Amino acid sequence: MASAFAVPLPPHVPADLARLVERARADWLAARNAFEFATEPELVDSAIFALQAAERRYVYLLKLAARMAAEAAGAGQGDGGEGRLRQGRGQVNVGHHAGCGQPGGHQVPHPHAG
């Protein structure tokens, strides 16, 4: 069953990285669930930290997968098509995914930008 939060991985992503991304997604969803059901203040704080950490790991692995797929597909040659990693002005475009509603992808800070 596909979730609304599922982000399809681009082709050319190594299988071990794809498994890490899926595990990070599952951890993120579990952290979201824990946050939704936390009722005690201490548990809410803990759930927030766990959710932030899981989300950051998931997003990092998605960006890594996009970068590796782009390198494997020979990004930088041709038109830089949809779903490929594109860079400019300290930003990385990690591509568009189904259902996000943002045409052209998402601009995130480049990991090496000052």
Salt bridges, closest charged atoms under 4 A:
GLU22 OE1 - ARG25 NH1 3.73
ASP27 OD1 - ARG23 NE 3.05
